[in-house]
Amino acid sequence: MADVIPHNSFDTILVLDFGSQYTHLITRRLREINVYSEMLPCTQKLAELTWKPKGIILSGGPYSVYEEGSPHVDPAFFELGVPVLGICYGLQEIAHRLHADNVVAGTSREYGHADLKATRFGGHVDKLFDGLEDAMTVWMSHGDKLCNLPEGFHTIGETQNSEFAAIAHKSEPVYGIQFHPEVTHTPQGGQLLKNFAVGICGADQKWSMSEFIGREIKRIRDLVGPTGQVLGAVSGGVDSTVAGKFNPTRPGDLAEGSLDIQIVLELAKLLTEAIGDRFHAVLVDNGCMRLNECELVKDVLEKQLGINLTVVDASEEFLAGLKGENDPEKKRKFIGGKFIDVFEAEARKIEASSNGKVEWFLQGTLYPDVIESISFKGPSQTIKTHHNVGGIAERLMAGHGLKLIEPLRELFKDEVRELGRQLNISEELVGRHPFPGPGLAIRVLGEVTKEKVDMARKADHIFIGMIREAGLYNEIGQAYAALDPSRAVGVMGDKRVYANIILLRAISTKDFMTATPYPFPYEFLTKVSTRIVNEVEGVCRVAYDFTSKPPGTIEME
């Protein structure tokens, strides 16, 4: 159970994952109403659980419950004496365990919006729909369906295609629904989950960032001890403080694995609050950072937050190693490997000069990372390699005997933003757009040179600055300027030129799993283009990327 978050004093709703793409949203929705929730794979055995949940939710999944090899929950969970809610596959699992013939393939599949009609019986049966309308819009995603009402159950909701779209046991707090309350497409879904967690399970609503901060600071102090030293890495993308494994398709992962400066600040602030100067942050400048990025990070970490920071300028080494390389994967691997080399050398200096042995390495694991590692469906396919290929955490653990400390391991990204506000980090930094770990090296398409990085850097600075001036920054999930490897003919100052092309990208997204191009007014893009062509030497054209994700990715390399 090494990947399971250590339990705490909160009442906890346990979500058992059957592989649905929406499972993590169940946990998020419960956290949003201050009910603590954890997710474990459906293969979890009750006997191996060291704590008792307040209630259990069985997630949806892509399988057919009646097929050989399909996943099934440990029957002991039903004997625990706590309320159970089955969602989609979870509903079918409840029905199937009572009788194998209760679930069949539907003659008509049901995907998308559906109209649910609730049926009222009174007593505990109606608690799930307490305060909800009798007719409601829900989101369906299923092919199989219940063909029989399980013995001992009432039907409490039906749709045109599913006569048993919601069921409840007559005497026990066991419920099943065919639709997905966790998605925003089910408008009253949040209230339904609250009815289950608070109204039926009786879970307290004590999960908050202020409580988390105090508890986590105490935990860090106890873990590190009175003399222990902790190392934290900050790289060209500012996200290498997290310096761990990542998978770009996991829920909640930002910009294909990038974590922004906000994560760095919150990790550093927490560690400094807990152990002061015994936390050592190392900023490695890879020569591919945004305009004034090093100065900004140095100013915020050192002057504003009082964090013990060492800055290493390795820009010449990085740019020299990238010369002549066009392959994006090779660029990422080189940057990751070189960063580890530079950081490891600096770590040795810090260890030699510190007053105590460096025993810990700070890693910014977030809860979506934990979910990905424990999900029943297993790690998703890797689309692109993380910039820390080779694994800085693994290398430091193996070569230096360092142990990991992961303060944000319990948090979703939106909770991390709230944490930043609680730590009095400025709203401008809390809401900052993600930036890729390799920095501008992957926004200069093709070979990376100092000249090309400078062009991309200046164009990006103009683009982002104008977005802020227009009051659009907080409406956009991520925006940046990239340099195209090809060149184009232009006319500048009555002269024919053959110069570079800047590509602009800005996306709207809720979770970075899907994204659409942000619909800028035509006049705005015209002004941006004019300024970039006039102010960035070597550029004669500007284009806007209208590609959604999928099929495109957020970054271009």
Summary of the structure (lengths in Angstrom):
residues: 557
radius of gyration: 25.9
end to end distance: 35.9
largest distance: 85.2
contacts: 1956
relative contact order: 0.10
helix: 36%
strand: 23%
